[in-house]
Amino acid sequence: MPVRSIAAIFAIAAAPALHAQTIVPNAYLHTGLPPWTTFQSGAPDPVGTGEAPLWQSPPDVDGSPTSGSARIRLTPSVQDAASGIAQCLDFATPTSVSFLNYGMAFRAPTAATLDGSMSAVVEIRLYSDPGCTGFLSGGTQGQTLVAGSPPAETWYRIADNGFVPNDAPVMAASAQVRGYLRQTGGQPAQPDYAINLDHFVLVLNSTTPVELIRFQVD
């Protein structure tokens, strides 16, 4: 079944997110990366490469000196190559999913990253069995990194608060969440690209938490 993609981008809200409602472990990357692991695209998709992701503090989407974010990197190669982080989470019990809300925040650390050759992407994949086996449906949200949209050193959120899986409702037992850089069709001008990721959201059968407008520069 295909993974659907509809681009959406929001600046982050001044009101705090409803942290208790996201089911992603270590969604806010307060003290380290685990259980996030390296994600790099592979066959039949183009192979992605890049330095291993690492935890950094600062920056943090809330500007907290005691929290941080994931720094991910992609070495340019071919269109659609990707590199970032991912994790599989098992639901407490198999759950009937009619729709879901998912997203993440990202930040480009330098203006040189914004040459149109990369996009920041968050992806969700639902599975019928624990351990992320038995693929059911999935979706992505992405934003091409171009000058001024979004500006460097500004946190932005890409999200879909009403994603409907194929053949919904579906009975799902696990999900994989991915956040990554993907090479677009633009011509890369740098030998290496990096962005920071933070505040991952996955909420089943609800549109909250919703984060609206806030501009923040570290």
ABEGO torsion letter per residue (X at the ends): XBBBBBBBBBBBBABBBBAAABABBGAAGAAEAOABBBBBBBOABBBBBEBBBBBBOOBBAAGBAABBBBBBBBBBBBBGBBBEBBBBBBBABBBBBABBBBEBBBBBABAAABAGABBBBBBBBBBABBGGBGBABBBBBBBBBBBGOBBBGBBBBBBBAABBBBGOBBBBABBBBBBBBBBBABBBABABBBBBBBGBBBBBGBAOBBBBBBBBBX
